[in-house]
């Protein structure tokens, strides 16, 4: 490892030469590897100690281990305005953005969403809702009789023809991207299989957002150097709200095909018992995350990612709020309007899943799995290494 003093010239030179995000991660990790003050904060720093060099694949792996809690930035004696200008959260955030774009399939979609995430998300949702509204008008489904279901407005076959290909494309694209990332983020000592113990550890860390506690259980940072659990709680509301909504959709699909029971379902049917709390949690969680994002300290992340972040948050919030509006509308005259808005938002969400922030959960889980495997291997650069 290089002494910290010997890296000052490198820091200045890189700052003047505008290094790539991967090169900046390599630079700050070399400094952190010499210091190791933050070694207990999160999974990034233990994984860092397994390496003396940081290739681009290592940068992407470590960046997706980072939860951007901000603890290392406020603890670092080499953070700006020091000449080393070490800002781990920003360096990692810039590489994470490249992870989504580089591994996106097709690549053009990833580049478009990277630049204009918020505008693209809302414009796509509005355009799809308009297309559905036109289909409703042309099909004569705008005036529905009392008690009529969704399929009196839009035929079930039309919805399947619209949603199945988009969802199938999203699943395929995400699978290709995560597979690319997984193959690149190989542990230092190759050949170690993914065991059940490592899988349980990584899954638990992902489900409870273990590394949003700042390394000490008091939470992470947002607007300043104060500790807060707000990001962790709003993330939990968003994730588990989404999962409840997904479960409600899965149950409704079973009802439709197995039992011939068609939506909408009366309270207290299981899809409603799952979907309504899920929609409320998802709406509250995304609204909270959007509020925190707008208030976040500029050094805690990459300002260039704001369109992507806000685009995903806005789409999820629109899906949740329009779903709740559709439920409250029941079989009233407003139901077709809410149905078009809701389905347009859901379709836009599916179309942008592979290249937006939804993918970060999959990449982060894959990185946590790799880290769990790696921790069970001998450290090749530590004391007693070969």
Secondary structure per residue as TSV (DSSP state, phi and psi in degrees):
chain	resnum	aa	ss	phi	psi
A	1	X	-	360.0	140.8
A	2	X	-	-77.8	142.9
A	3	X	-	-61.6	150.3
A	4	X	G	-59.1	-39.2
A	5	X	G	-62.7	-33.2
A	6	X	G	-74.0	-9.9
A	7	X	G	-93.5	-5.0
A	8	X	H	-61.5	-46.9
A	9	X	H	-62.4	-39.7
A	10	X	H	-63.1	-39.4
A	11	X	H	-62.3	-45.9
A	12	X	H	-65.3	-43.3
A	13	X	H	-63.0	-42.2
A	14	X	H	-68.0	-37.3
A	15	X	H	-62.6	-37.6
A	16	X	H	-75.9	-28.8
A	17	X	H	-96.8	6.4
A	18	X	T	50.4	72.2
A	19	X	-	-68.1	162.4
A	20	X	-	-67.1	158.2
A	21	X	H	-56.3	-37.4
A	22	X	H	-65.9	-38.5
A	23	X	H	-67.7	-35.2
A	24	X	H	-67.1	-39.6
A	25	X	H	-61.5	-43.1
A	26	X	H	-60.2	-41.4
A	27	X	H	-64.1	-51.0
A	28	X	H	-68.4	-31.9
A	29	X	H	-69.5	-32.7
A	30	X	H	-65.1	-39.2
A	31	X	H	-67.8	-45.7
A	32	X	H	-63.7	-34.3
A	33	X	H	-67.5	-28.2
A	34	X	H	-81.0	-28.8
A	35	X	H	-89.5	-59.5
A	36	X	-	63.7	23.0
A	37	X	T	-65.5	-32.5
A	38	X	T	-95.9	18.8
A	39	X	T	-58.8	-29.1
A	40	X	T	-94.3	6.1
A	41	X	T	-75.4	-44.2
A	42	X	S	-157.7	-173.8
A	43	X	H	-73.3	-18.1
A	44	X	H	-62.4	-46.0
A	45	X	H	-74.4	-38.4
A	46	X	H	-61.5	-39.5
A	47	X	H	-65.7	-34.9
A	48	X	H	-59.2	-37.6
A	49	X	T	-69.8	-10.1
A	50	X	T	-83.8	0.6
A	51	X	-	-134.1	146.0
A	52	X	S	-106.5	-27.0
A	53	X	S	-119.5	151.9
A	54	X	-	-127.7	95.0
A	55	X	-	-74.7	166.7
A	56	X	H	-53.4	-39.0
A	57	X	H	-64.3	-36.4
A	58	X	H	-65.0	-39.4
A	59	X	H	-61.5	-42.2
A	60	X	H	-68.7	-38.3
A	61	X	H	-62.9	-49.7
A	62	X	H	-67.6	-36.3
A	63	X	H	-63.2	-34.1
A	64	X	H	-85.6	-10.7
A	65	X	H	-77.6	-28.5
A	66	X	-	-70.0	130.6
A	67	X	-	-101.2	7.4
A	68	X	-	55.3	42.7
A	69	X	-	-75.8	-20.4
A	70	X	-	83.5	-3.2
A	71	X	H	-62.4	-42.3
A	72	X	H	-67.5	-32.6
A	73	X	H	-64.1	-44.5
A	74	X	H	-77.4	-20.0
A	75	X	H	-90.2	-14.2
A	76	X	-	-80.3	128.4
A	77	X	T	-79.7	-9.2
A	78	X	T	-107.6	11.1
A	79	X	S	-70.3	161.1
A	80	X	T	-52.7	136.7
A	81	X	T	-95.0	18.0
A	82	X	S	-59.1	152.2
A	83	X	T	-64.8	-23.6
A	84	X	T	-71.5	-27.6
A	85	X	-	52.3	49.7
A	86	X	-	-80.1	116.5
A	87	X	-	-134.4	87.4
A	88	X	H	-62.5	-46.4
A	89	X	H	-57.9	-41.2
A	90	X	H	-70.5	-43.3
A	91	X	H	-59.8	-43.2
A	92	X	H	-67.8	-38.8
A	93	X	H	-63.5	-40.0
A	94	X	H	-65.2	-37.1
A	95	X	H	-73.2	-37.2
A	96	X	H	-59.2	-41.4
A	97	X	H	-59.8	-40.0
A	98	X	H	-68.8	-31.5
A	99	X	H	-58.8	-46.9
A	100	X	H	-62.4	-43.0
A	101	X	H	-73.6	-43.2
A	102	X	H	-65.7	-39.2
A	103	X	H	-91.3	-4.7
A	104	X	-	-65.4	144.3
A	105	X	S	-134.9	119.0
A	106	X	S	-76.0	156.3
A	107	X	H	-65.1	-33.2
A	108	X	H	-62.0	-36.0
A	109	X	H	-65.9	-39.6
A	110	X	H	-62.7	-41.1
A	111	X	H	-67.1	-39.7
A	112	X	H	-65.9	-43.0
A	113	X	H	-71.1	-32.7
A	114	X	H	-61.2	-37.1
A	115	X	H	-86.5	-35.2
A	116	X	H	-135.3	47.6
A	117	X	H	-59.6	-48.3
A	118	X	H	-66.7	-48.8
A	119	X	H	-63.5	-44.8
A	120	X	H	-62.0	-43.2
A	121	X	H	-62.4	-51.8
A	122	X	H	-70.0	-38.4
A	123	X	H	-65.2	-40.2
A	124	X	H	-65.9	-42.9
A	125	X	H	-62.1	-43.2
A	126	X	H	-65.9	-41.3
A	127	X	H	-65.3	-43.1
A	128	X	H	-67.3	-38.6
A	129	X	H	-62.6	-39.0
A	130	X	H	-65.4	-42.1
A	131	X	H	-61.2	-43.2
A	132	X	H	-64.8	-39.4
A	133	X	H	-62.6	-41.4
A	134	X	H	-62.7	-40.7
A	135	X	H	-62.9	-37.2
A	136	X	H	-65.9	-45.7
A	137	X	H	-63.2	-46.5
A	138	X	H	-65.0	-30.8
A	139	X	T	-86.1	-1.0
A	140	X	T	71.5	23.0
A	141	X	-	-98.6	9.6
A	142	X	S	-73.3	-36.6
A	143	X	S	-98.4	104.2
A	144	X	-	-106.8	144.5
A	145	X	-	-68.3	158.3
A	146	X	T	-58.6	134.0
A	147	X	T	82.9	0.5
A	148	X	-	-69.6	151.8
A	149	X	-	-91.5	-177.9
A	150	X	G	-61.5	-34.0
A	151	X	G	-77.0	-7.2
A	152	X	G	-77.1	-19.7
A	153	X	T	-92.3	-52.2
A	154	X	S	-128.3	122.8
A	155	X	-	-59.1	145.6
A	156	X	H	-59.9	-40.6
A	157	X	H	-61.4	-36.9
A	158	X	H	-65.9	-42.5
A	159	X	H	-64.5	-42.1
A	160	X	H	-62.9	-42.1
A	161	X	H	-64.3	-30.0
A	162	X	H	-81.2	-46.6
A	163	X	H	-85.1	-35.8
A	164	X	H	-60.3	-47.5
A	165	X	H	-64.6	-39.3
A	166	X	H	-66.4	-44.9
A	167	X	H	-65.5	-39.7
A	168	X	H	-63.4	-41.6
A	169	X	H	-62.6	-43.7
A	170	X	H	-61.6	-44.2
A	171	X	H	-63.8	-42.8
A	172	X	H	-64.8	-45.4
A	173	X	H	-62.8	-43.6
A	174	X	H	-63.5	-41.1
A	175	X	H	-62.5	-41.3
A	176	X	H	-65.0	-44.3
A	177	X	H	-63.9	-45.9
A	178	X	H	-66.8	-36.8
A	179	X	H	-62.9	-42.9
A	180	X	H	-59.9	-46.3
A	181	X	H	-63.4	-44.4
A	182	X	H	-61.3	-41.2
A	183	X	H	-70.4	-28.9
A	184	X	H	-81.0	-35.6
A	185	X	S	-85.5	57.2
A	186	X	-	-74.9	137.7
A	187	X	-	-58.5	160.2
A	188	X	S	-58.5	-45.9
A	189	X	S	-99.7	102.0
A	190	X	T	-71.1	161.6
A	191	X	T	97.6	-9.8
A	192	X	-	-79.1	120.9
A	193	X	-	-74.6	161.6
A	194	X	-	-82.5	103.8
A	195	X	-	-86.5	168.6
A	196	X	H	-64.7	-37.5
A	197	X	H	-64.2	-44.7
A	198	X	H	-64.7	-39.2
A	199	X	H	-64.7	-41.9
A	200	X	H	-64.1	-42.3
A	201	X	H	-61.8	-48.9
A	202	X	H	-66.9	-39.2
A	203	X	H	-63.6	-42.9
A	204	X	H	-62.2	-42.0
A	205	X	H	-62.9	-38.8
A	206	X	H	-70.3	-41.1
A	207	X	H	-71.4	-31.1
A	208	X	H	-102.1	1.9
A	209	X	T	51.8	55.3
A	210	X	G	-52.2	-37.6
A	211	X	G	-95.2	17.2
A	212	X	G	-99.6	19.2
A	213	X	S	-100.0	4.0
A	214	X	T	75.4	6.9
A	215	X	T	86.9	-3.7
A	216	X	T	-137.9	1.1
A	217	X	T	88.8	-2.1
A	218	X	S	-93.0	-0.4
A	219	X	-	104.5	-174.8
A	220	X	B	-115.0	-172.3
A	221	X	-	-105.3	156.8
A	222	X	S	-139.2	-80.4
A	223	X	S	-81.2	-24.0
A	224	X	S	-154.9	-156.4
A	225	X	S	-90.9	12.3
A	226	X	-	-80.1	144.5
A	227	X	-	-78.6	143.2
A	228	X	B	-152.3	144.4
A	229	X	S	-96.1	6.2
A	230	X	H	-60.2	-44.8
A	231	X	H	-63.0	-41.9
A	232	X	H	-62.9	-43.9
A	233	X	H	-68.2	-42.7
A	234	X	H	-68.6	-34.0
A	235	X	H	-62.3	-42.2
A	236	X	H	-64.3	-44.2
A	237	X	H	-59.6	-41.5
A	238	X	H	-66.7	-49.0
A	239	X	H	-66.5	-50.9
A	240	X	H	-74.1	-27.9
A	241	X	H	-63.9	-43.0
A	242	X	H	-62.1	-42.3
A	243	X	H	-66.2	-36.2
A	244	X	H	-65.1	-41.2
A	245	X	H	-64.1	-40.4
A	246	X	H	-63.5	-41.8
A	247	X	H	-63.2	-39.8
A	248	X	H	-62.0	-41.8
A	249	X	H	-65.5	-40.4
A	250	X	H	-63.8	-42.6
A	251	X	H	-65.6	-41.8
A	252	X	H	-62.1	-37.3
A	253	X	H	-64.2	-40.6
A	254	X	H	-63.9	-43.7
A	255	X	I	-58.6	-43.0
A	256	X	I	-66.8	-49.3
A	257	X	I	-86.8	-32.9
A	258	X	I	-87.8	-36.1
A	259	X	I	-116.3	-8.2
A	260	X	-	73.0	21.1
A	261	X	-	-93.2	119.8
A	262	X	-	-102.8	147.0
A	263	X	S	-69.6	154.9
A	264	X	S	-80.4	156.8
A	265	X	-	-104.7	142.8
A	266	X	-	-78.9	152.1
A	267	X	T	-70.5	136.1
A	268	X	T	-106.8	58.0
A	269	X	-	-61.6	151.7
A	270	X	H	-57.7	-41.6
A	271	X	H	-58.0	-34.3
A	272	X	H	-73.1	-40.8
A	273	X	H	-63.0	-29.2
A	274	X	H	-88.8	-43.4
A	275	X	H	-74.1	-38.4
A	276	X	H	-68.1	-51.1
A	277	X	H	-61.1	-36.4
A	278	X	H	-63.7	-42.4
A	279	X	H	-64.8	-40.6
A	280	X	H	-64.1	-46.4
A	281	X	H	-62.2	-41.4
A	282	X	H	-66.4	-40.9
A	283	X	H	-65.4	-44.8
A	284	X	H	-66.3	-43.8
A	285	X	H	-62.5	-45.7
A	286	X	H	-70.4	-37.5
A	287	X	H	-62.0	-41.7
A	288	X	H	-65.2	-42.1
A	289	X	H	-65.5	-38.5
A	290	X	H	-64.0	-41.5
A	291	X	H	-63.9	-44.4
A	292	X	H	-64.6	-38.2
A	293	X	H	-64.1	-40.3
A	294	X	H	-69.2	-24.9
A	295	X	H	-96.7	-1.4
A	296	X	S	-70.3	144.3
A	297	X	-	-62.0	134.6
A	298	X	G	-62.1	-24.2
A	299	X	G	-79.2	-9.6
A	300	X	G	-81.2	-8.5
A	301	X	S	-162.3	-159.1
A	302	X	-	-108.2	109.9
A	303	X	G	-57.3	-25.6
A	304	X	G	-66.9	-17.5
A	305	X	G	-86.3	-3.3
A	306	X	H	-56.2	-43.5
A	307	X	H	-58.6	-42.7
A	308	X	H	-65.4	-46.0
A	309	X	H	-62.2	-50.2
A	310	X	H	-69.9	-30.8
A	311	X	H	-62.2	-46.1
A	312	X	H	-66.3	-43.9
A	313	X	H	-61.8	-43.9
A	314	X	H	-63.8	-40.9
A	315	X	H	-64.8	-45.3
A	316	X	H	-62.4	-41.3
A	317	X	H	-65.2	-39.7
A	318	X	H	-66.1	-40.5
A	319	X	H	-60.5	-46.6
A	320	X	H	-66.8	-49.0
A	321	X	H	-68.1	-38.6
A	322	X	H	-70.2	-33.1
A	323	X	H	-65.0	-41.2
A	324	X	H	-66.5	-38.6
A	325	X	H	-63.3	-39.5
A	326	X	H	-63.2	-40.1
A	327	X	H	-64.1	-45.3
A	328	X	H	-68.4	-30.1
A	329	X	H	-69.0	-27.7
A	330	X	T	58.5	-129.9
A	331	X	T	-105.1	24.6
A	332	X	S	-74.5	178.4
A	333	X	T	-67.5	-19.2
A	334	X	T	-81.4	-11.9
A	335	X	H	-57.2	-45.1
A	336	X	H	-60.8	-36.2
A	337	X	H	-62.4	-50.5
A	338	X	H	-62.7	-36.9
A	339	X	H	-63.5	-43.0
A	340	X	H	-65.6	-42.6
A	341	X	H	-63.9	-45.0
A	342	X	H	-65.3	-47.5
A	343	X	H	-68.1	-33.8
A	344	X	H	-63.8	-41.1
A	345	X	H	-66.7	-42.2
A	346	X	H	-64.3	-42.5
A	347	X	H	-65.3	-39.6
A	348	X	H	-64.9	-38.5
A	349	X	H	-62.5	-45.9
A	350	X	H	-60.2	-42.1
A	351	X	H	-66.7	-29.7
A	352	X	H	-100.9	0.8
A	353	X	G	-54.6	-45.1
A	354	X	G	-68.0	-23.4
A	355	X	G	-115.6	5.3
A	356	X	S	-109.1	-165.0
A	357	X	T	-72.2	-13.0
A	358	X	H	-59.1	-36.9
A	359	X	H	-64.8	-23.7
A	360	X	H	-64.8	-29.1
A	361	X	H	-64.3	-38.9
A	362	X	H	-71.1	-43.9
A	363	X	H	-64.5	-39.9
A	364	X	H	-66.0	-41.3
A	365	X	H	-63.4	-41.1
A	366	X	H	-62.5	-40.5
A	367	X	H	-66.0	-39.9
A	368	X	H	-63.9	-37.3
A	369	X	H	-63.9	-43.5
A	370	X	H	-63.0	-40.5
A	371	X	H	-66.1	-38.6
A	372	X	H	-64.6	-37.5
A	373	X	H	-67.5	-43.1
A	374	X	H	-64.3	-38.5
A	375	X	T	-64.2	-19.1
A	376	X	T	-92.7	8.4
A	377	X	S	-110.0	155.5
A	378	X	-	-61.7	139.0
A	379	X	-	-73.6	118.0
A	380	X	T	-73.5	-10.7
A	381	X	T	-123.1	4.6
A	382	X	S	-89.4	-172.1
A	383	X	T	-62.4	134.2
A	384	X	T	83.8	1.8
A	385	X	-	-70.6	158.8
A	386	X	-	-67.8	360.0
